[in-house]
Amino acid sequence: MTLEVLQSEMITALKSGNKFRKHVISTLVDAVKNTAINKNCRDNITEALVDEVMLKCKKTAQEMVETCPAGRVDLLIQYQNQLEIINEFAPVLMTDEAEIRDKILEILGENDIEPVKKNKGLVMKTIAPKFKGKVDMGIVNKVVGGMLV
């Protein structure tokens, strides 16, 4: 996802008169821009940065849905609608543990790293940049922990 696509979707929502959708997307655009400013890359916003911010916003929205008080049905519906819109733009994370295990073994083979317990830090350091934004790192940590002997 690029910032330009996100901005064009915001404009489309504005033109169609869908204020809620426009508000959610503009919040996403603002979050991307603020993160870019904080990382000193305001003029060069990459897709990876946009995806990172989308995942963070998705996680926040999911937590809002999960922690919403049971008596506030109106608020829960609003949070769920917000999450649906964010899901349209957020990247889909890989969750299949077998597939993740295969990728980890492939990366370890390329880097000549032995899958032993004492190398866990090195293993995580090696695979983290390749998996960031594509896989839930909690699942990766669990898979790596189960692989190492």
SULBELLIN-V310772 format. One record per residue. N is the residue number from 1. RES is the residue in three letters. SS is DSSP state (helix for helix, strand for strand, loop for the rest). Layout:
n = (N N)
res = (RES RES)
ss = (SS SS)
This chain:
n = (1 2 3 4 5 6 7 8 9 10 11 12 13 14 15 16 17 18 19 20 21 22 23 24 25 26 27 28 29 30 31 32 33 34 35 36 37 38 39 40 41 42 43 44 45 46 47 48 49 50 51 52 53 54 55 56 57 58 59 60 61 62 63 64 65 66 67 68 69 70 71 72 73 74 75 76 77 78 79 80 81 82 83 84 85 86 87 88 89 90 91 92 93 94 95 96 97 98 99 100 101 102 103 104 105 106 107 108 109 110 111 112 113 114 115 116 117 118 119 120 121 122 123 124 125 126 127 128 129 130 131 132 133 134 135 136 137 138 139 140 141 142 143 144 145 146 147 148 149)
res = (MET THR LEU GLU VAL LEU GLN SER GLU MET ILE THR ALA LEU LYS SER GLY ASN LYS PHE ARG LYS HIS VAL ILE SER THR LEU VAL ASP ALA VAL LYS ASN THR ALA ILE ASN LYS ASN CYS ARG ASP ASN ILE THR GLU ALA LEU VAL ASP GLU VAL MET LEU LYS CYS LYS LYS THR ALA GLN GLU MET VAL GLU THR CYS PRO ALA GLY ARG VAL ASP LEU LEU ILE GLN TYR GLN ASN GLN LEU GLU ILE ILE ASN GLU PHE ALA PRO VAL LEU MET THR ASP GLU ALA GLU ILE ARG ASP LYS ILE LEU GLU ILE LEU GLY GLU ASN ASP ILE GLU PRO VAL LYS LYS ASN LYS GLY LEU VAL MET LYS THR ILE ALA PRO LYS PHE LYS GLY LYS VAL ASP MET GLY ILE VAL ASN LYS VAL VAL GLY GLY MET LEU VAL)
ss = (loop loop helix helix helix helix helix helix helix helix helix helix helix helix helix helix loop loop helix helix helix helix helix helix helix helix helix helix helix helix helix helix helix helix helix helix helix helix loop loop loop loop loop loop loop loop helix helix helix helix helix helix helix helix helix helix helix helix helix helix helix helix helix helix helix helix helix loop loop loop loop loop helix helix helix helix helix helix helix helix helix helix helix helix helix helix helix helix helix loop loop loop loop strand loop loop helix helix helix helix helix helix helix helix helix helix helix helix helix helix loop loop loop loop loop loop helix helix helix helix helix helix helix helix helix helix helix helix helix helix helix loop loop loop strand loop helix helix helix helix helix helix helix helix helix helix helix loop loop)
